[in-house]
Amino acid sequence: MNVHNPKAFATPTWPALGTLPPNWDTMDFGALYALLNNPERLSREGRAATATFNAVLYALRNSGTAALTEQTARLQEFSDRQIEDLVRHLKKAGVDEQLLHTLVELLP
């Protein structure tokens, strides 16, 4: 792989945000910059962790609208796609329509 060519990093496994790739100290500065600042990698920011998603899903599925106020801070971490997925999972579980309507309103 050519470390001097940022396009060489088109489909890597991105390092987690806040971490460096294992070979960072041998990489060319330009390649390291391109890797760490790639928009595809950074687009994952603003997405809640899977455990957070599952916790919110569990709370809303079991407690319905009553749990919504408790989950507001966590829901702010969700991407639009995660809100859509949450609504889809809750529909399958047969939760209250008011709760689904409220969640859909969170989408832009």
C-alpha positions, 0 to 999 in steps of 0.5 A: 500500500502506498502510504503517500497516496491518500486514495490508498485508504479508500476502504480500510478498517478505520481506527476508532475515533480518538485512537491512532492506527497501529502503524501511525509512527511509520506513516507519512504525515499526509497519509496519516492526516488523510486517514484521520480526517477522512469524511467517511470515518468522521461521519460515524461521529454523532452515532450512538453506540450499539449498547446505547441503542439497545438500552433505549430500545429496551426501555421504550419497548417495555415502558413506552411513553413513560420512558421517553423523558428518561431517554431524551439525553441518549436519543440526542446521540442517535443519528437519523438512521438510528432513529429510523431503525428504532421506530422500525423495531418499535413498530414490530414490537407493537408499541403505542402509536403516540410514542412512534409519532414522537420519535418520528418528530425527532427526524429533520 
